[in-house]
Amino acid sequence: MEGSTIEVNGVNLWYRITGEGEPVVQIHGAGFGHFNLDPATPIIAEHFKVIDYDQRGYGVSDKPHQDYDMEVWADDVIGLMDVLDIGEAHIHGTSMGGMIALVTAGKYPDRVISVTINCAAAKLGLAGQLIFKNWIDLSRMDPDGPGSRILAELIAWQAVNIEFLEANPDVVDHIQQILRDSNDLEVYCAACQAMMDMDLTPWLSKVSAPALVIGGDADIMTPWDQGPNGVGQQGIYEGIAGAEKYVVKGAGHSTIFDSTEEYAGAVLDFIQRNSKAAAGVGAASEVTGS
């Protein structure tokens, strides 16, 4: 696999750089490694230097058995930037990566030019917690662990919209392969538990960089409304001063896969408008996809 491995905060992380320009660090979701962002990378890399990597615990990066939470992974984002001599970057995270992007922007405001938070949550309601409890239970019950066929089938219908799934039934095979090849059972379960336990709401008011909250209106995994005891995408948007919102109509949780062109176009437009080259141009707004 093209790319390199470097030591970051005591672990070896695999990374890959595509394109040139201002840096965009992309953070994948739970279970999927850098493959999660692959459909968007070539589009964004036409204008920016994109850094994709496997987070601690995933892909070909080290998978230490330790305590995991969003702050551990956020510290690795900055550690990776330090090793690569990147002072500031646009941060683009999806799913759990969106949660990590939120913490990164809140904890390290001087290192973040802009932040894109895709299909994330700041605090899961009961339904959201049960989704990831199912993931833990299935991976522990099945001899194949995170490579479970049942788990792959569950994630497939939870992640993409119906039209994409019907047109691409082999996505189940693809998901199963990624889950099997990218995960360690204990780390996989620890990440799911970390999402179940998290409350990232204190970080919302600390985000000062321009922020885009983007996701599909058919997302059942991390819906815009997490219910009375949770804080979903809408709550993140409302909690970050001056944030923008973009709703991809008809898209599921994995907007990067089932709505690639619209999703990547919206993210690219946001990053371009908030690049250092365009500093001071434009204002935050709420946008709805067509």
C-alpha positions as CSV (number, residue, x, y, z in Angstrom):
1,M,0.0,0.0,0.0
2,E,1.5,3.3,-1.0
3,G,2.2,5.7,1.8
4,S,4.6,5.8,4.7
5,T,4.7,5.0,8.5
6,I,6.0,7.5,11.1
7,E,6.1,7.6,14.9
8,V,3.5,9.8,16.5
9,N,3.0,10.0,20.2
10,G,4.7,6.7,20.8
11,V,2.9,4.7,18.1
12,N,3.5,4.1,14.4
13,L,0.9,5.6,12.1
14,W,0.5,5.0,8.4
15,Y,-0.2,8.1,6.3
16,R,-0.4,9.3,2.7
17,I,-0.2,12.7,1.1
18,T,-2.0,13.6,-2.1
19,G,-2.0,16.9,-3.9
20,E,-0.4,20.3,-3.1
21,G,-1.5,23.4,-1.3
22,E,-2.9,24.2,2.1
23,P,-3.0,21.0,4.2
24,V,-6.3,19.1,4.8
25,V,-6.1,16.4,7.5
26,Q,-8.8,13.8,7.0
27,I,-10.0,11.7,10.0
28,H,-11.8,8.4,9.3
29,G,-14.6,6.8,11.3
30,A,-14.7,3.8,13.6
31,G,-13.7,0.5,12.0
32,F,-12.8,1.7,8.5
33,G,-9.3,3.2,8.4
34,H,-8.4,5.7,5.7
35,F,-10.5,3.9,3.1
36,N,-13.4,5.9,4.6
37,L,-12.3,9.1,2.9
38,D,-10.9,7.6,-0.3
39,P,-13.9,8.7,-2.5
40,A,-13.4,12.4,-1.5
41,T,-9.6,12.5,-1.5
42,P,-9.0,12.9,-5.2
43,I,-11.6,15.7,-5.5
44,I,-10.2,17.7,-2.6
45,A,-6.6,17.0,-3.6
46,E,-7.1,18.8,-6.9
47,H,-6.8,22.0,-4.9
48,F,-5.3,21.1,-1.5
49,K,-2.6,18.9,0.1
50,V,-4.6,16.0,1.6
51,I,-3.2,14.0,4.5
52,D,-5.0,10.6,4.9
53,Y,-3.9,8.3,7.7
54,D,-4.9,5.2,9.7
55,Q,-5.6,6.3,13.2
56,R,-4.1,4.6,16.3
57,G,-5.9,1.3,16.5
58,Y,-6.8,0.9,12.8
59,G,-5.5,-0.2,9.4
60,V,-1.7,-0.8,9.3
61,S,-1.1,1.6,12.2
62,D,-0.2,0.3,15.6
63,K,-3.2,-1.1,17.6
64,P,-2.2,-0.7,21.3
65,H,-4.7,-2.0,23.9
66,Q,-5.2,1.1,26.0
67,D,-7.9,3.5,27.1
68,Y,-9.5,5.3,24.1
69,D,-11.5,8.4,23.8
70,M,-11.9,11.2,21.3
71,E,-9.2,13.3,23.0
72,V,-6.6,10.5,22.6
73,W,-7.2,10.5,18.8
74,A,-7.4,14.3,18.7
75,D,-3.9,14.5,20.3
76,D,-2.7,12.2,17.5
77,V,-4.0,14.5,14.9
78,I,-1.9,17.3,16.2
79,G,1.0,14.9,16.8
80,L,0.9,13.9,13.2
81,M,0.9,17.5,12.1
82,D,3.9,18.2,14.3
83,V,5.9,15.3,12.8
84,L,5.0,16.4,9.3
85,D,5.9,20.0,10.2
86,I,2.4,21.3,9.6
87,G,1.6,24.4,11.7
88,E,-2.1,24.8,10.7
89,A,-4.5,22.6,8.7
90,H,-8.1,22.3,7.7
91,I,-9.6,19.3,9.6
92,H,-12.1,17.0,7.8
93,G,-13.6,14.2,9.9
94,T,-16.4,11.7,9.1
95,S,-18.5,9.8,11.6
96,M,-16.3,9.1,14.7
97,G,-13.7,11.1,12.8
98,G,-16.1,14.0,12.9
99,M,-16.3,13.7,16.7
100,I,-12.5,13.7,16.8
101,A,-12.4,16.7,14.5
102,L,-14.7,18.6,16.9
103,V,-12.4,17.9,19.8
104,T,-9.3,18.8,17.8
105,A,-10.8,22.2,16.9
106,G,-11.9,22.8,20.4
107,K,-8.7,21.7,22.1
108,Y,-6.2,23.1,19.6
109,P,-7.9,26.3,18.1
110,D,-4.5,27.8,17.0
111,R,-3.8,24.7,14.8
112,V,-7.1,24.6,12.9
113,I,-7.8,26.8,9.9
114,S,-11.3,25.3,9.4
115,V,-13.2,22.2,10.6
116,T,-15.6,20.0,8.7
117,I,-17.7,17.7,10.9
118,N,-19.6,15.0,8.9
119,C,-22.3,12.7,10.2
120,A,-21.2,13.0,13.8
121,A,-22.7,13.4,17.2
122,A,-21.6,15.2,20.4
123,K,-23.6,12.9,22.6
124,L,-25.5,9.8,21.7
125,G,-29.1,9.3,22.7
126,L,-30.3,5.8,23.7
127,A,-30.9,4.8,20.1
128,G,-27.5,5.8,19.1
129,Q,-25.9,4.0,22.0
130,L,-27.8,0.8,21.1
131,I,-26.4,0.9,17.6
132,F,-22.8,0.7,18.8
133,K,-23.7,-1.7,21.5
134,N,-25.0,-4.0,18.7
135,W,-21.6,-3.6,17.0
136,I,-19.8,-4.6,20.1
137,D,-22.1,-7.6,20.8
138,L,-21.9,-8.9,17.2
139,S,-18.1,-8.6,17.0
140,R,-17.7,-10.4,20.3
141,M,-20.2,-13.1,19.6
142,D,-19.0,-13.9,16.1
143,P,-15.8,-16.0,15.7
144,D,-14.8,-13.6,12.9
145,G,-14.9,-10.6,15.3
146,P,-15.1,-7.3,13.5
147,G,-14.9,-9.2,10.2
148,S,-18.4,-10.7,10.9
149,R,-20.6,-11.0,7.9
150,I,-23.6,-10.2,10.0
151,L,-21.9,-7.0,11.2
152,A,-21.0,-6.0,7.7
153,E,-24.6,-6.5,6.6
154,L,-25.9,-4.4,9.5
155,I,-23.5,-1.6,8.9
156,A,-24.3,-1.6,5.1
157,W,-28.0,-0.9,5.6
158,Q,-27.3,1.6,8.4
159,A,-24.6,3.5,6.5
160,V,-25.8,4.1,2.9
161,N,-29.1,5.1,1.4
162,I,-31.4,2.5,-0.1
163,E,-30.7,3.5,-3.7
164,F,-27.0,3.1,-3.3
165,L,-27.3,-0.2,-1.6
166,E,-29.7,-1.6,-4.3
167,A,-27.3,-0.5,-7.0
168,N,-24.2,-1.7,-5.2
169,P,-25.0,-4.9,-3.4
170,D,-21.3,-5.8,-3.3
171,V,-20.8,-3.0,-0.8
172,V,-21.4,-5.6,1.9
173,D,-18.4,-7.6,0.7
174,H,-16.3,-4.4,0.6
175,I,-17.4,-3.4,4.1
176,Q,-16.6,-6.9,5.4
177,Q,-13.2,-6.9,3.9
178,I,-12.3,-3.5,5.4
179,L,-13.6,-4.4,8.8
180,R,-11.7,-7.7,8.7
181,D,-8.4,-6.2,7.6
182,S,-8.5,-2.9,9.5
183,N,-9.5,-3.9,13.0
184,D,-8.4,-5.5,16.2
185,L,-11.3,-6.8,18.3
186,E,-10.4,-5.0,21.5
187,V,-9.7,-1.7,19.9
188,Y,-12.8,-1.9,17.8
189,C,-15.0,-2.5,20.9
190,A,-13.1,0.2,22.8
191,A,-13.9,2.7,20.1
192,C,-17.6,1.8,20.1
193,Q,-17.7,2.1,23.9
194,A,-15.9,5.5,23.7
195,M,-18.7,6.8,21.5
196,M,-21.4,5.4,23.8
197,D,-19.8,7.1,26.8
198,M,-18.8,10.4,25.3
199,D,-20.2,13.9,26.0
200,L,-18.5,16.3,23.7
201,T,-20.8,19.2,24.3
202,P,-18.3,21.2,26.4
203,W,-16.0,21.4,23.4
204,L,-18.7,23.1,21.2
205,S,-18.2,26.6,22.6
206,K,-14.5,26.2,22.3
207,V,-14.5,25.9,18.5
208,S,-13.4,29.2,17.0
209,A,-12.4,28.1,13.5
210,P,-15.0,28.3,10.7
211,A,-17.0,25.1,11.0
212,L,-19.2,23.1,8.6
213,V,-21.6,20.5,9.9
214,I,-22.6,18.3,7.0
215,G,-24.7,15.1,6.7
216,G,-27.5,13.3,5.0
217,D,-31.1,13.8,6.0
218,A,-31.6,10.0,5.8
219,D,-28.8,9.2,8.3
220,I,-30.1,6.7,10.7
221,M,-26.8,5.9,12.4
222,T,-26.1,9.5,13.6
223,P,-29.3,11.4,12.8
224,W,-29.5,15.1,13.0
225,D,-31.7,14.7,16.1
226,Q,-30.4,12.3,18.7
227,G,-33.5,12.6,20.9
228,P,-34.0,14.4,24.2
229,N,-30.9,12.9,25.9
230,G,-28.5,13.3,23.0
231,V,-26.8,16.0,20.9
232,G,-26.8,15.2,17.2
233,Q,-25.7,17.0,14.1
234,Q,-28.3,19.8,14.6
235,G,-27.1,20.3,18.1
236,I,-23.4,20.5,17.0
237,Y,-24.4,23.1,14.4
238,E,-26.4,25.2,17.0
239,G,-23.6,24.8,19.6
240,I,-20.7,26.2,17.4
241,A,-20.9,29.9,17.0
242,G,-21.1,30.9,13.3
243,A,-21.2,27.3,12.0
244,E,-22.5,26.5,8.6
245,K,-24.9,23.6,7.9
246,Y,-25.3,21.6,4.8
247,V,-27.9,18.9,4.4
248,V,-27.4,16.3,1.7
249,K,-30.9,15.4,0.7
250,G,-31.6,11.6,0.3
251,A,-28.1,10.7,1.7
252,G,-27.5,8.3,4.5
253,H,-24.7,8.1,7.1
254,S,-21.9,7.5,4.5
255,T,-22.5,10.6,2.4
256,I,-19.0,10.2,1.1
257,F,-20.0,7.0,-0.6
258,D,-23.7,7.4,-1.6
259,S,-23.5,11.1,-2.5
260,T,-19.8,11.5,-3.4
261,E,-20.0,14.4,-5.9
262,E,-22.4,16.6,-3.9
263,Y,-20.7,15.9,-0.6
264,A,-17.1,16.5,-1.8
265,G,-18.2,19.5,-3.7
266,A,-19.8,21.1,-0.7
267,V,-16.7,20.3,1.5
268,L,-14.3,21.6,-1.1
269,D,-16.3,24.9,-1.5
270,F,-16.3,25.4,2.3
271,I,-12.5,24.8,2.6
272,Q,-11.8,27.1,-0.4
273,R,-13.9,29.9,1.0
274,N,-12.1,29.5,4.4
275,S,-8.6,29.0,3.1
276,K,-5.9,31.3,4.2
277,A,-5.7,32.6,0.6
278,A,-9.4,33.7,0.9
279,A,-9.2,34.9,4.5
280,G,-11.8,37.5,5.3
281,V,-14.0,36.7,2.2
282,G,-17.6,35.5,2.7
283,A,-19.7,34.8,5.7
284,A,-21.1,31.7,7.4
285,S,-24.5,30.6,6.4
286,E,-27.0,27.8,6.5
287,V,-27.2,25.8,3.2
288,T,-29.5,23.0,2.2
289,G,-28.5,20.6,-0.6
290,S,-30.8,20.3,-3.6
